Amino acid sequence: MQLTEATLEQHWMPFTNNREFKREPRMFVRAAGMYYWNQQGGKVLDGSSGLFTTAAGHCRPEIAKAVNEQLQTLDFTPSFLRGHSGAFELANAVAELTPKHLDHVFFCNSGSEAVDTAIKIAFAYHLAHKEAQRTYLISRERAYHGVNMGGTALSGMVKNREAFGAVMPGVLHLRHTLLPENRFTRGMGEKGVELADDLLRFVQLVGEKRIAAVFVEPIAGSTGVIVPPRGYLQRIREICDRYGILLVFDEVICGFGRTGDSFAASSFGVTPDMITMAKALTNGAQPMGAVAVRDSIYRTIVDSAPDGAPEFFHGYTYSAHPAACAAAIATLKIYETERLFAKGRELAPYFLDELFGLRDLPVVADVRGFGLLAGVEIKPGAAPGLRGTELQAKLFDRGLHVKTTGDVAIIAPAFIATRAEIDQLTAILRDALKEY
């Protein structure tokens, strides 16, 4: 299709300044490995794994083959009262990667749906546990939990909330852990563990048996890579245990090897009651999300229901879609056979060395990171976020794609990246930042 003002108008783009984009479109036309190609044929290094999705690199033939064969064999089957073998094979494969006892997997189509599913599971569990009064949900400032109504209510990013009113009642927010004392800290900061005690204040505010669940991103990704202080997640876990509150880790970004282990829960040594996941589950090749649930939660809900009726009244038309399952099974096999989680873990020190080397630039306000996930924050321009948007465009034009949020460039290369590609990434980034 020829790109003209008229042909661009009909598509209402998500999270995009549509007017600006349609005046000066920047398009991708193909991808392979670590690279995209733009509409002029220029090569663009992918510094954010697509949207934290494509951890094994772009256009993997193994995944394309698996999806193609699946679509020619069984293109669709409803998951309501029916099933297909791929869904069960994938659930078992995911359960092999999750922490012990988080071995029941509910499939959906995105990270947003995974979060809303986890909310419903929490409410269903407490109802089955004879504690239906537990209706409060806890999230954090600067949190991002997707864009469905439940996730929007949990969100702690103002722009994600302000147009949508209260969204859901009964949501309280802990303070975020992005502290100036921890600036330019590599890995976990030493300051801020006491912020976990905000949860105790909320217990005292609403009552010891009123909170259903706490939702936490082990590393807050979309808000600009906020790594937790040492001991913070352990303290949240302790308080949840004391008061019967479910702990949900949102690992849509940092799951599947981003922190060096299968899930950040393992990297940080804290086991939640549920994990939400998406993105790298299928290497971005098909839309898919999932929730891994502790066995005791699953058993409580299932065993309390009367015979002959669904135990959990929730699901989506495309839950466990055959093509998405095929893509995910092929993806997990690639992660295993190519040892990509281990390769990412081995590359991480060099990656962080290079990113933290940018701190000498006057415009750089902070660098933070863990594993193969880092945020480079720049000093704001005339208004917050303007420089970040401008920087993303500058980088694209120089041959580098990264995600920006506000004035933070979020760097998350695929696990197949080489040291030379990390050098290329940081060189382009340095060149652009030197202009400020």
BELNOR-V555276 format. One record per helix or strand of 2 or more residues. SS is the DSSP state (H for helix, E for strand). FROM is the first residue (numbers start at 1). TO is the last residue. Records with the same first field share a line. If there is no record, write none. Layout:
BEGIN
SS: FROM-TO / FROM-TO
END
This chain:
BEGIN
H: 5-8 / 18-23 / 49-52 / 61-73 / 85-97 / 111-128 / 149-154 / 158-164 / 180-182 / 193-206 / 232-243 / 264-268 / 279-282 / 295-304 / 322-337 / 340-360 / 386-398 / 419-433
E: 28-33 / 35-38 / 43-46 / 104-108 / 136-140 / 171-174 / 211-216 / 219-220 / 226-227 / 246-250 / 274-277 / 289-293 / 364-370 / 373-378 / 400-401 / 403-405 / 408-411
END
